[in-house]
């Protein structure tokens, strides 16, 4: 989907159109931008950017709170449209998914025509635009989906796979982050053709598993199938505070009154008897350093977080706390019990 949350807001609120718009938290609440429209992106505003930074880049930016229930309902409708064309759907988020249409007989079996039809259905039924990438393998389909945004699609037929891959900058490959990219550039790798022409054993020595993955991608190889259901291994909740907290009592109040009840509610959906493997706490301090602690435990219990909280606060060193979270690791037999995508 094209700037999904922002697009929904512009659809439902005509006054928001044709102006820089972002969905996220307010500056005073230390909010973060969830997404923004293309007018805002022209000023350098991006997803995951602190709202305060976004407002410095674009003082005229209108920041509105998200309406997650509306986005979820809209996403359900979009997924229902997908299911008309194929049952093989791998959701990545509320606004993105892989579809395997290899066996689909819709649109004369043409993946290109199926993508066009899906985008037309989304527009006709929801007045929202979507972009599509069509390719024989997963990572290239994702790359192609960004090549003609917004409201477009890009097709990479089998005979052009290697041609496209050779020229592909490494930062376009999903999973190559900023740190990895710096290391690759230092080693003289900038596009996939650089990787393709290098020695496989040297890649493994320098970059380990990522080197092996990049070698495959650079040769147009991606053997991953569509994963219709994803295994859920953990459940967690967290809060970023509008004002920092610092004491044990403040942290415990947040855990007892807000975080634990929410974690318990989510866990019961997967494990009615609240059985787990581990439970833990996450803190982010005012200097943005993140730390976690966990211990092995067979069942979620509120009291066990007291000892964990005391231990993790030993790392505080006088710093205030801006984020507090709880999490549990599920038992293997519970991991197979899938939560609904929604």
Legacy VTK file of the C-alpha trace (Angstrom):
# vtk DataFile Version 3.0
C-alpha trace
ASCII
DATASET POLYDATA
POINTS 342 float
0.000 0.000 0.000
1.103 3.574 -0.656
1.683 5.471 2.652
-1.114 3.319 4.068
-2.065 5.004 7.356
-1.714 8.485 5.868
-3.696 7.451 2.788
-6.571 6.208 4.958
-6.567 9.500 6.869
-6.608 11.555 3.650
-9.412 9.423 2.261
-11.549 9.931 5.372
-10.616 13.598 5.965
-10.591 15.705 2.781
-8.986 18.623 4.668
-5.826 16.540 5.091
-5.240 16.209 1.363
-2.605 18.107 -0.618
-0.635 19.066 2.474
2.224 17.451 4.407
0.634 14.863 6.687
2.010 12.298 9.118
0.419 9.722 11.376
2.125 9.312 14.726
2.592 10.635 18.229
2.687 14.293 19.172
6.043 15.984 19.782
5.360 16.508 23.503
4.628 12.814 23.895
7.946 11.889 22.337
6.058 10.421 19.478
7.443 8.729 16.433
6.163 9.017 12.871
4.374 5.821 11.799
4.033 6.927 8.204
3.667 10.096 6.179
2.317 11.116 2.805
4.429 11.964 -0.219
4.107 15.718 0.327
5.810 15.275 3.715
8.508 13.021 2.249
9.615 15.855 0.000
10.833 17.610 3.175
12.791 14.546 4.313
10.173 13.248 6.737
10.310 9.463 7.054
8.710 6.617 8.972
10.233 5.857 12.412
11.538 9.441 12.663
10.942 11.240 15.984
8.038 13.640 15.610
10.156 16.513 16.925
12.686 15.954 14.133
9.939 15.746 11.524
8.478 19.068 12.653
11.896 20.735 12.389
12.214 19.498 8.812
8.656 20.484 7.964
7.124 23.065 10.350
3.835 22.918 8.426
3.558 19.162 8.984
0.170 18.076 10.283
0.594 15.184 12.720
-2.532 13.187 13.512
-2.966 10.237 15.888
-3.355 6.804 14.391
-6.650 4.906 14.265
-5.393 1.352 14.403
-8.801 -0.291 14.396
-9.667 1.473 11.126
-6.371 0.380 9.575
-6.942 -3.220 10.695
-10.442 -3.317 9.225
-9.169 -1.832 5.976
-6.357 -4.387 5.897
-8.871 -7.221 6.361
-10.742 -5.964 3.314
-7.521 -5.814 1.298
-6.615 -9.345 2.289
-10.096 -10.502 1.275
-9.392 -9.034 -2.159
-6.111 -10.968 -2.316
-7.910 -14.211 -1.490
-10.070 -13.885 -4.612
-6.948 -14.457 -6.675
-4.888 -16.913 -4.597
-4.977 -18.673 -1.209
-1.174 -18.405 -0.940
-0.775 -15.138 0.949
2.115 -14.226 3.263
1.331 -11.024 5.177
4.354 -8.966 6.165
2.383 -6.234 7.925
-1.024 -4.587 7.706
-0.096 -2.970 4.394
2.215 -5.435 2.643
2.120 -9.077 1.582
3.601 -11.641 -0.771
1.194 -13.500 -3.069
2.081 -16.679 -4.942
-0.096 -16.719 -8.078
1.792 -19.507 -9.881
-1.250 -21.788 -9.975
-3.908 -19.072 -10.211
-6.210 -19.256 -13.216
-7.471 -15.696 -12.749
-6.716 -13.160 -15.485
-5.640 -15.923 -17.852
-2.943 -16.913 -15.357
-0.983 -13.691 -15.928
0.745 -12.392 -12.797
0.952 -8.943 -14.388
-2.789 -8.822 -15.046
-3.556 -10.219 -11.583
-1.517 -7.427 -9.983
-3.373 -4.842 -12.066
-6.743 -6.352 -11.162
-5.937 -6.403 -7.439
-4.847 -2.773 -7.510
-8.043 -1.820 -9.374
-10.182 -3.708 -6.843
-8.471 -1.944 -3.947
-9.099 1.431 -5.549
-12.710 0.729 -6.522
-13.669 -0.696 -3.147
-11.514 1.335 -0.750
-10.359 4.419 -2.689
-6.756 3.631 -1.790
-3.780 3.072 -4.076
-1.363 0.169 -4.007
1.889 -0.600 -5.799
2.966 -4.065 -6.911
6.141 -5.876 -7.841
5.923 -8.941 -10.072
8.874 -11.334 -10.280
9.676 -15.065 -10.250
11.304 -14.879 -6.778
10.386 -13.251 -3.483
13.147 -10.745 -2.875
12.893 -9.349 -6.401
9.112 -8.996 -6.132
9.637 -6.869 -3.018
12.343 -4.805 -4.714
10.119 -4.318 -7.773
7.206 -3.122 -5.617
9.230 0.023 -4.795
10.318 0.735 -8.368
7.186 2.472 -9.574
5.617 3.980 -6.466
3.104 5.395 -5.860
0.165 3.699 -7.586
2.213 1.683 -10.054
3.746 -1.691 -10.673
6.980 -3.072 -12.045
7.416 -6.451 -13.714
10.658 -8.431 -13.836
10.135 -11.395 -16.206
12.306 -14.512 -15.786
14.547 -13.671 -18.729
15.469 -10.295 -17.195
16.194 -11.446 -13.647
19.989 -11.487 -13.904
20.069 -8.235 -15.880
18.097 -6.441 -13.144
19.985 -8.105 -10.307
23.424 -7.182 -11.666
22.649 -3.459 -11.492
20.834 -3.625 -8.150
22.453 -1.539 -5.364
23.077 -3.701 -2.312
21.025 -1.381 -0.086
17.948 -2.378 -2.101
18.208 -5.991 -0.936
15.860 -6.629 2.014
17.868 -7.271 5.158
20.900 -5.140 4.236
20.952 -2.419 6.870
23.067 0.671 7.378
25.845 -1.065 9.336
26.048 -3.996 6.911
26.103 -1.609 3.963
29.057 0.315 5.394
31.022 -2.926 5.789
30.155 -3.992 2.254
31.218 -0.648 0.816
34.518 -0.782 2.710
35.114 -4.165 1.100
34.420 -2.715 -2.345
30.926 -4.103 -2.882
28.286 -1.676 -4.167
25.982 -3.558 -6.543
25.027 -7.202 -6.870
27.382 -7.713 -9.793
30.297 -6.938 -7.450
29.157 -9.758 -5.203
28.512 -12.115 -8.105
32.059 -11.729 -9.375
33.670 -12.249 -5.954
34.946 -15.449 -4.377
32.273 -17.307 -2.433
34.662 -18.522 0.273
35.974 -15.012 0.830
32.421 -13.730 1.192
31.755 -16.359 3.846
34.934 -15.426 5.672
34.118 -11.705 5.696
30.353 -11.699 6.109
29.310 -15.162 7.298
25.693 -16.145 6.658
24.888 -12.765 5.153
27.681 -13.281 2.641
26.154 -16.600 1.581
22.718 -14.979 1.270
24.060 -12.076 -0.787
25.889 -14.476 -3.096
22.591 -16.282 -3.778
20.648 -13.057 -4.309
23.332 -11.771 -6.673
22.914 -14.898 -8.767
19.135 -14.447 -8.860
18.540 -17.276 -6.395
15.824 -17.118 -3.735
14.396 -20.501 -2.827
12.006 -19.279 -0.124
8.388 -20.332 -0.502
5.369 -18.308 0.563
4.761 -18.790 4.295
1.003 -18.761 4.767
1.253 -18.898 8.574
4.073 -17.453 10.618
5.323 -19.070 13.807
4.956 -16.787 16.798
7.729 -17.345 19.333
7.135 -14.530 21.817
4.615 -12.037 23.139
5.529 -8.595 24.406
4.197 -5.182 25.428
5.972 -1.890 26.052
5.389 1.788 26.780
7.375 4.900 25.884
6.747 7.563 28.510
5.817 11.179 27.843
8.055 12.033 30.809
10.951 9.954 32.033
10.604 7.866 35.177
13.431 6.724 37.408
12.414 4.847 40.567
11.567 1.206 41.241
8.133 2.216 42.545
7.309 4.150 39.365
8.375 1.235 37.193
6.452 -1.283 39.240
3.291 0.800 39.083
3.491 0.802 35.283
4.090 -2.950 35.231
1.334 -3.816 37.679
-1.354 -1.460 36.386
-0.704 -1.318 32.649
1.859 -3.663 31.141
1.159 -6.921 32.960
-2.629 -6.921 32.383
-2.061 -6.285 28.675
0.646 -8.969 28.421
-1.558 -11.463 30.253
-4.484 -10.744 27.940
-2.360 -11.292 24.844
-0.720 -14.452 26.188
-4.007 -16.127 27.130
-5.061 -16.012 23.477
-2.137 -18.298 22.638
-1.642 -20.163 25.916
-4.799 -20.274 28.101
-2.848 -21.707 31.066
-0.205 -18.971 30.652
2.591 -21.532 30.214
5.847 -20.103 28.848
9.607 -20.768 28.730
10.991 -17.389 29.812
9.798 -13.980 30.925
11.762 -10.767 30.786
11.948 -6.985 31.043
13.264 -4.408 28.575
14.391 -0.877 29.468
15.497 2.038 27.343
17.300 4.760 29.245
17.286 8.496 28.559
20.529 8.120 26.599
18.705 5.609 24.331
20.758 2.644 25.538
18.603 -0.477 25.497
19.006 -3.327 27.978
17.079 -6.532 28.636
16.949 -9.203 31.320
15.111 -12.514 31.423
14.925 -15.730 33.377
13.637 -19.208 32.721
10.169 -19.716 34.117
7.362 -22.088 33.221
4.353 -19.858 33.780
3.636 -16.143 33.582
3.474 -14.664 37.094
3.368 -11.022 38.128
5.488 -11.489 41.256
8.418 -12.856 39.280
8.826 -9.509 37.541
9.749 -7.912 40.901
13.118 -9.635 41.098
13.796 -9.006 37.416
13.016 -5.320 37.850
15.367 -5.005 40.835
18.157 -6.701 38.891
17.771 -4.694 35.694
17.651 -1.388 37.611
21.169 -2.166 38.886
22.257 -1.170 35.362
20.558 2.226 35.622
23.613 4.171 36.887
21.527 7.222 37.690
19.898 7.410 34.273
16.209 8.082 33.797
13.999 5.617 31.924
12.075 6.464 28.764
10.720 3.005 27.832
9.665 -0.059 29.791
8.557 -3.374 28.336
7.645 -6.941 29.323
7.958 -10.072 27.200
7.613 -13.839 27.356
8.966 -16.687 25.215
6.332 -19.260 24.249
6.660 -23.013 24.705
7.305 -24.864 21.417
3.872 -26.495 21.448
2.282 -23.071 21.928
4.334 -21.521 19.134
2.465 -23.675 16.645
-0.882 -22.292 17.802
-1.107 -19.337 15.472
-2.681 -16.085 16.458
-4.829 -14.565 13.758
-2.920 -12.071 11.608
-5.201 -9.478 13.184
LINES 1 343
342 0 1 2 3 4 5 6 7 8 9 10 11 12 13 14 15 16 17 18 19 20 21 22 23 24 25 26 27 28 29 30 31 32 33 34 35 36 37 38 39 40 41 42 43 44 45 46 47 48 49 50 51 52 53 54 55 56 57 58 59 60 61 62 63 64 65 66 67 68 69 70 71 72 73 74 75 76 77 78 79 80 81 82 83 84 85 86 87 88 89 90 91 92 93 94 95 96 97 98 99 100 101 102 103 104 105 106 107 108 109 110 111 112 113 114 115 116 117 118 119 120 121 122 123 124 125 126 127 128 129 130 131 132 133 134 135 136 137 138 139 140 141 142 143 144 145 146 147 148 149 150 151 152 153 154 155 156 157 158 159 160 161 162 163 164 165 166 167 168 169 170 171 172 173 174 175 176 177 178 179 180 181 182 183 184 185 186 187 188 189 190 191 192 193 194 195 196 197 198 199 200 201 202 203 204 205 206 207 208 209 210 211 212 213 214 215 216 217 218 219 220 221 222 223 224 225 226 227 228 229 230 231 232 233 234 235 236 237 238 239 240 241 242 243 244 245 246 247 248 249 250 251 252 253 254 255 256 257 258 259 260 261 262 263 264 265 266 267 268 269 270 271 272 273 274 275 276 277 278 279 280 281 282 283 284 285 286 287 288 289 290 291 292 293 294 295 296 297 298 299 300 301 302 303 304 305 306 307 308 309 310 311 312 313 314 315 316 317 318 319 320 321 322 323 324 325 326 327 328 329 330 331 332 333 334 335 336 337 338 339 340 341
